[in-house]
């Protein structure tokens, strides 16, 4: 709805709310007001639209001018690696120990708390992108990403090409309304499929490649242009082989990724430069924003069935579920970079734990869990969920993957083996979704557990006071313990509490 329509509707509603001759007279006055002021209001809207367009055009012109100047010579910083995490062996209790398991209340003091940043709105264009009418539409530009087809309207770039490294000329070739619909369609796909920032960058790059027939430098220039128009904080660099690359700034650390440090921000390469020393165009686009490595929404990828898996919860044979994960989502998770939400390495686990479960996992698992915990006390219901998490076979990441490899909840149902962090993440997601309780993760060097803010005061066991509330320790790696027990030999003085969103 246009601004004038919104204003008119609001005032009309106010005028017509009453009844009788007074309201009728007011309506007549209002009609006269509209007739007398329509031209003035149209002029205001046109002036505003022109100011927005002029602002964007000036920003692009400044960028083009900057591209034509000598670029800065920068040496990349070492790729950041996550701290190695020795994995503890799971503790396996015998049946008698499990039966005796009713731990007494014992406070656990943890001084260090990590609170991941509150999710911010996604980047948006520096000014509204105006749709351009097309009389003779070109064929759509199509690509398939993670098994899902994407399409945007075709655009004639008028012979656009990055020739002889003339980046200024190439940017100017893109500075016209022809590309507007392409930008609008990309943003619409971001919303339609609820793509996180990293997935959106991948989509823009793939669509750009299809539009320019795979020419690498043209793809990089077009990708960078589109991302800048969408509000993302990006830069260009050229390696010693003359290859152009797009850099993006992130709120957190992106591990194992080529990086440069520019003006107080770390930029990561969307494609890998061939040399440590590169030439950088360090132009700051107005109102640009860093990407977030959080995945706040349930991404909508087409469904392709992965192998089904049936699991029966330990001690609760009535809880049996067969889950058929979405292979496309599993493929996406497998390629998602290991990262953090800010400079704290401990926010890494919040990325995995805060992701909503897929529609498939919600469909296949949640009804069975709801039935199993219906009518149960909080303690009994939590024990069922804890024992479900403990049912997945334990495996060591270093032996399976050759490195630490945390799982998103859906991945725990796909891969045959999982470890302490995967079980804690999976348990925390189910408790928040199906019991409506707040959960925190508890990180010990080399081990990850969880703790739940029960509202039932009769629940006993090891607990942590956090923000005035009691969080009872729940550790899925003590097979097959109940809630309230801490893994043996854990040093609480070195433990860290990680806040999660519900």
C-alpha positions in Angstrom: 0.0 0.0 0.0 1.4 3.4 -0.9 1.9 6.0 1.8 -0.9 8.3 0.5 -3.3 5.3 0.6 -2.2 4.4 4.2 -2.8 8.0 5.3 -6.2 8.2 3.5 -7.4 4.9 5.0 -6.4 5.9 8.5 -8.1 9.3 8.4 -11.2 7.8 6.7 -11.4 5.3 9.5 -11.3 8.0 12.1 -13.8 10.2 10.3 -16.3 7.4 9.7 -16.0 5.8 13.2 -18.9 7.9 14.4 -22.4 8.2 13.0 -24.9 11.0 12.2 -24.8 14.3 10.4 -21.6 15.5 12.2 -19.6 12.5 10.9 -21.1 13.0 7.4 -20.1 16.7 7.4 -16.7 15.7 8.6 -16.4 13.2 5.7 -17.3 15.9 3.2 -14.7 18.2 4.7 -12.2 15.4 4.5 -13.0 14.8 0.8 -12.5 18.4 0.1 -9.2 18.3 2.0 -8.0 15.3 -0.1 -8.9 17.0 -3.4 -7.2 20.2 -2.4 -4.0 18.5 -1.1 -3.6 15.5 -3.5 -1.3 17.4 -5.8 0.8 18.6 -2.9 1.0 15.2 -1.4 2.0 13.7 -4.8 4.7 16.3 -5.1 6.0 15.3 -1.7 6.1 11.6 -2.6 7.8 12.3 -5.9 10.4 14.5 -4.1 11.1 11.8 -1.5 11.5 9.1 -4.2 13.8 11.3 -6.2 16.0 12.0 -3.1 16.2 8.3 -2.4 17.2 7.6 -6.0 19.7 10.4 -6.0 21.2 9.1 -2.8 21.7 5.6 -4.2 23.0 6.9 -7.5 25.5 9.1 -5.7 26.7 6.2 -3.5 27.2 4.0 -6.6 29.0 6.8 -8.4 31.3 7.2 -5.4 31.9 3.5 -5.4 32.7 3.6 -9.1 35.2 6.4 -8.6 36.8 4.5 -5.8 37.2 1.4 -7.9 39.2 3.5 -10.4 41.7 4.6 -7.8 44.8 2.5 -6.8 43.7 -0.3 -4.4 45.4 -1.0 -1.1 47.9 -3.8 -0.8 46.9 -6.1 2.1 48.2 -9.3 3.5 45.6 -11.8 4.7 45.5 -12.8 8.3 45.8 -16.5 9.3 42.7 -18.5 9.0 41.1 -18.7 12.4 40.8 -22.2 13.8 38.5 -23.3 16.6 40.1 -24.4 19.8 40.6 -28.2 19.8 38.2 -30.0 22.1 39.2 -33.3 23.6 36.1 -35.3 23.9 35.3 -37.1 27.2 34.2 -40.7 27.2 30.6 -41.1 28.1 29.8 -42.3 31.6 27.7 -45.4 31.6 25.9 -46.2 34.8 24.8 -49.7 35.7 21.1 -50.4 36.3 21.4 -50.3 40.1 23.1 -46.9 39.9 20.3 -45.6 37.7 17.6 -46.8 40.0 19.4 -45.1 43.0 19.8 -41.9 41.0 18.0 -39.2 42.9 20.7 -36.7 43.5 20.4 -34.2 46.4 20.3 -30.5 45.7 23.8 -29.2 45.2 24.6 -25.7 44.0 27.1 -25.4 41.2 28.8 -22.1 41.0 29.7 -20.9 37.5 30.9 -17.3 37.2 31.3 -16.9 33.4 28.2 -16.3 31.4 28.1 -15.8 27.6 25.0 -14.2 26.2 24.9 -14.3 22.4 23.7 -11.1 20.7 20.1 -10.5 20.1 19.2 -11.1 16.5 19.0 -8.0 14.4 16.9 -7.3 11.3 18.5 -8.4 8.1 20.4 -6.0 5.9 18.2 -3.9 3.6 18.9 -1.7 0.6 20.4 1.7 1.3 17.3 3.2 -0.3 14.1 1.6 -1.8 14.8 -0.2 -5.0 12.2 0.9 -7.6 10.7 -1.8 -9.9 11.2 -1.2 -13.6 8.4 -2.1 -16.0 9.5 -4.5 -18.7 7.7 -4.6 -22.1 9.7 -7.5 -23.6 10.7 -9.8 -20.7 13.7 -11.9 -21.1 13.9 -15.6 -19.9 14.2 -16.1 -16.2 17.6 -16.8 -14.7 17.5 -20.1 -12.9 19.7 -22.1 -10.5 19.3 -25.0 -8.2 20.7 -24.6 -4.7 20.5 -27.5 -2.2 18.0 -29.3 -4.3 15.7 -26.2 -4.5 15.0 -24.3 -7.8 15.3 -20.6 -7.6 14.4 -18.1 -10.4 14.6 -14.4 -11.0 13.7 -12.3 -13.9 16.3 -12.0 -16.7 18.1 -8.8 -17.3 20.0 -7.5 -20.3 23.3 -6.3 -18.9 24.2 -4.6 -22.2 27.5 -6.4 -22.8 28.6 -6.1 -19.2 32.1 -7.6 -18.7 35.1 -7.0 -16.5 37.7 -6.4 -19.2 41.4 -5.6 -18.5 40.6 -5.2 -14.8 38.6 -2.0 -15.6 36.4 -2.4 -12.5 35.3 1.2 -12.5 33.8 0.8 -16.0 32.2 -2.5 -15.1 30.5 -1.1 -12.0 29.1 1.8 -14.0 27.7 -0.7 -16.5 25.6 -2.1 -13.6 24.5 1.3 -12.4 21.2 1.5 -14.2 17.7 0.5 -13.5 18.1 -2.7 -15.5 19.4 -4.5 -12.5 16.7 -3.3 -10.2 14.3 -6.1 -10.8 17.1 -8.6 -10.3 17.8 -7.1 -6.9 14.1 -7.0 -6.0 13.6 -10.7 -7.0 16.7 -11.8 -5.0 15.3 -10.1 -1.9 11.9 -11.6 -2.4 13.5 -15.1 -2.6 15.3 -14.4 0.7 12.0 -13.7 2.4 10.1 -16.5 0.6 12.6 -19.2 1.6 13.6 -17.5 4.9 17.3 -17.7 3.9 20.0 -16.8 6.4 22.6 -14.3 5.4 25.2 -16.9 4.3 22.7 -18.8 2.3 21.5 -15.6 0.6 25.1 -14.7 -0.4 25.5 -18.2 -1.9 22.2 -17.7 -3.9 23.2 -14.3 -5.2 26.6 -15.7 -6.3 25.0 -18.6 -8.1 22.4 -16.5 -9.9 25.1 -14.0 -10.9 27.2 -16.8 -12.3 24.2 -18.1 -14.4 23.5 -14.6 -15.7 27.1 -14.0 -16.9 27.6 -17.6 -18.2 30.1 -18.5 -15.4 32.8 -15.9 -16.1 34.6 -15.7 -12.7 35.5 -12.0 -12.5 32.1 -11.0 -14.0 30.4 -13.2 -11.4 32.4 -11.6 -8.6 31.7 -8.1 -9.7 28.0 -8.7 -10.2 27.7 -10.5 -6.9 29.4 -7.7 -5.0 27.2 -5.1 -6.7 24.0 -7.0 -5.8 25.1 -7.5 -2.2 25.9 -3.8 -1.8 22.5 -2.8 -3.2 20.9 -5.2 -0.7 22.7 -3.5 2.2 25.5 -6.0 2.9 28.9 -4.9 4.0 31.2 -6.1 1.2 34.5 -5.4 -0.3 36.5 -6.5 -3.4 40.0 -8.0 -3.5 42.1 -9.1 -6.4 44.7 -11.9 -5.9 48.1 -12.2 -7.6 46.6 -14.2 -10.4 44.2 -11.4 -11.3 41.1 -13.1 -10.0 38.5 -10.9 -8.4 36.8 -12.0 -5.1 34.0 -10.7 -2.9 34.7 -10.1 0.8 31.9 -10.0 3.4 32.1 -8.7 7.0 30.6 -10.9 9.7 29.5 -10.1 13.3 31.5 -13.1 14.5 34.3 -15.4 13.6 34.1 -17.6 10.5 36.5 -20.4 11.0 38.8 -22.0 8.3 38.0 -19.1 5.9 40.3 -16.7 4.1 40.2 -13.4 6.0 41.5 -9.8 5.8 41.4 -7.2 8.6 40.2 -3.8 7.4 39.4 -0.8 9.5 38.5 -2.6 12.6 36.4 -5.4 10.9 37.3 -8.9 9.7 36.2 -9.6 6.2 35.9 -13.1 4.8 36.3 -14.3 1.2 33.3 -15.7 -0.5 35.7 -17.5 -2.9 39.3 -18.4 -2.0 42.0 -16.1 -3.3 45.1 -17.8 -4.6 47.6 -15.6 -2.7 48.0 -14.2 0.8 48.8 -10.7 -0.6 45.9 -9.1 -2.4 44.8 -5.7 -3.6 41.7 -4.4 -1.9 39.1 -1.9 -2.8 38.2 -0.7 0.7 35.1 1.4 0.0 32.4 1.8 2.7 29.0 1.8 1.2 26.4 3.9 3.1 24.4 2.1 5.8 26.1 -1.2 5.0 25.6 -3.9 7.6 27.6 -7.0 8.5 26.1 -10.5 8.0 25.1 -12.6 10.9 26.0 -16.3 11.0 22.9 -17.1 13.0 20.1 -19.1 11.4 17.1 -17.6 13.0 14.3 -19.0 10.8 13.3 -22.4 9.4 14.7 -22.2 5.9 12.3 -23.4 3.3 14.2 -25.8 1.0 12.4 -28.4 -1.2 12.1 -31.8 0.4 14.1 -34.7 -0.7 14.0 -37.7 1.7 17.1 -38.9 3.3 17.3 -42.4 4.8 14.7 -42.9 7.6 15.7 -43.6 11.1 13.6 -45.2 13.9 14.6 -44.6 17.5 12.9 -45.9 20.7 13.8 -43.9 23.8 15.6 -45.7 26.6 13.2 -46.6 29.5 10.3 -45.3 27.4 9.3 -47.9 24.8 6.1 -46.0 24.1 8.2 -43.2 22.6 9.2 -44.6 19.2 9.6 -42.3 16.3 10.6 -42.7 12.7 12.2 -39.6 11.2 12.9 -39.0 7.5 15.2 -36.0 7.4 15.3 -33.5 4.5 18.5 -34.4 2.5 18.6 -30.9 1.0 18.7 -29.4 4.5 21.3 -31.9 5.6 23.5 -31.0 2.6 23.2 -27.3 3.5 24.1 -27.9 7.1 27.1 -30.0 5.9 28.5 -27.0 4.0 27.6 -24.3 6.6 30.8 -22.8 7.9 31.7 -23.3 11.6 31.3 -19.8 13.1 30.4 -17.7 16.1 27.9 -14.9 16.7 30.5 -12.5 18.0 34.1 -12.6 19.1 33.4 -15.1 21.9 34.2 -18.7 20.6 31.5 -20.1 23.0 28.6 -18.6 21.0 29.4 -21.2 18.4 27.1 -23.7 20.1 24.2 -21.2 20.3 24.1 -21.2 16.5 23.4 -24.9 16.5 21.1 -24.9 19.5 18.9 -21.9 18.5 18.1 -23.2 15.0 14.5 -24.2 14.7 14.0 -27.8 13.8 12.9 -28.6 10.3 9.3 -29.0 9.3 10.1 -32.7 8.7 11.5 -33.3 12.2 8.6 -31.4 13.7 6.2 -33.5 11.7 7.8 -36.9 12.4 9.0 -36.6 16.0 7.0 -34.0 17.9 3.6 -35.8 18.0 5.2 -38.9 19.5 7.1 -36.9 22.1 4.0 -34.9 23.0 2.1 -38.2 23.6 4.9 -39.7 25.7 5.2 -36.7 28.0 1.5 -35.8 28.2 0.3 -35.7 31.9 3.8 -36.2 33.2 5.5 -34.1 35.9 8.2 -31.7 34.6 10.9 -34.0 36.1 9.5 -37.2 34.5 8.9 -35.5 31.1 12.5 -34.1 31.2 13.9 -37.5 32.0 12.1 -39.0 28.9 13.7 -36.3 26.7 17.0 -36.8 28.4 16.9 -40.6 27.8 15.8 -40.0 24.2 19.0 -37.9 23.7 21.1 -40.6 25.4 19.7 -43.3 23.1 21.7 -42.1 20.0 24.9 -44.1 19.7 28.0 -42.1 20.9 30.9 -41.5 18.6 34.0 -39.3 18.7 34.2 -36.5 16.1 38.0 -36.8 15.8 37.7 -40.4 14.8 34.7 -39.9 12.4 35.3 -36.4 11.0 39.0 -35.7 11.9 37.9 -32.6 13.7 35.2 -31.3 16.0 31.9 -31.3 14.2 28.8 -30.0 16.0 25.4 -31.1 14.7 22.2 -29.1 14.1 19.3 -31.0 15.7 18.2 -32.5 12.4 21.7 -33.9 11.7 21.6 -36.0 14.9 18.8 -38.0 13.3 20.8 -38.4 10.0 24.3 -39.4 11.0 24.8 -42.8 12.8 26.9 -41.4 15.7 26.8 -38.2 17.7 28.6 -36.9 20.8 28.1 -34.8 23.9 27.5 -31.5 22.2 25.1 -32.9 19.7 23.1 -34.6 22.4 23.0 -31.5 24.6 21.9 -29.4 21.6 19.2 -31.8 20.6 17.9 -32.1 24.2 17.9 -28.3 24.7 15.8 -27.8 21.5 13.2 -30.4 22.5 12.8 -29.0 26.1 12.3 -25.5 24.8 9.9 -26.5 22.1 7.8 -29.2 23.9 8.0 -28.2 27.5 8.2 -24.4 27.1 11.1 -24.1 29.6 14.3 -22.0 29.3 17.5 -23.9 28.8 21.2 -22.9 29.0 24.2 -24.9 27.7 27.0 -25.6 30.2 30.5 -25.8 28.6 33.4 -27.5 30.3 36.7 -27.7 28.4 36.1 -30.6 26.2 32.5 -31.2 27.2 29.0 -29.7 26.7 26.0 -30.3 28.9 22.8 -28.4 29.5 20.6 -27.0 32.4 16.9 -26.4 32.6 14.9 -23.8 34.5 12.2 -26.0 35.9 9.3 -24.3 37.6 8.6 -27.4 39.8 10.3 -26.7 43.1 10.3 -30.5 44.0 13.0 -31.2 41.4 16.4 -32.0 43.0 19.9 -32.3 41.8 22.9 -30.2 40.8 21.8 -26.7 39.9 23.1 -23.3 38.8 21.7 -20.0 39.9 21.4 -17.7 36.9 19.5 -14.4 36.7 17.7 -15.3 39.9 16.5 -18.7 38.7 17.6 -22.2 39.4 18.7 -24.2 36.3 19.0 -27.9 37.0 21.9 -29.7 35.3 20.9 -32.2 32.7 23.7 -34.2 31.0 22.9 -36.5 28.1 26.4 -38.0 28.1 25.9 -39.8 31.5 24.2 -42.9 30.1 21.4 -43.3 31.3 21.2 -40.9 34.2 18.3 -38.8 35.2 18.3 -35.0 35.5 20.3 -33.4 38.2 23.7 -35.1 37.7 27.0 -33.5 36.6 29.6 -35.5 34.7 32.3 -36.7 36.9 35.7 -34.9 37.0 34.2 -31.7 35.5 35.8 -28.5 36.8 33.0 -26.1 37.6 35.4 -23.3 38.2 36.3 -23.4 34.5 32.8 -23.9 33.2 30.9 -21.4 31.1 27.2 -20.8 30.9 25.8 -20.1 27.4 22.4 -18.5 27.2 19.9 -19.7 24.6 16.7 -18.2 23.2 13.5 -20.1 23.7 
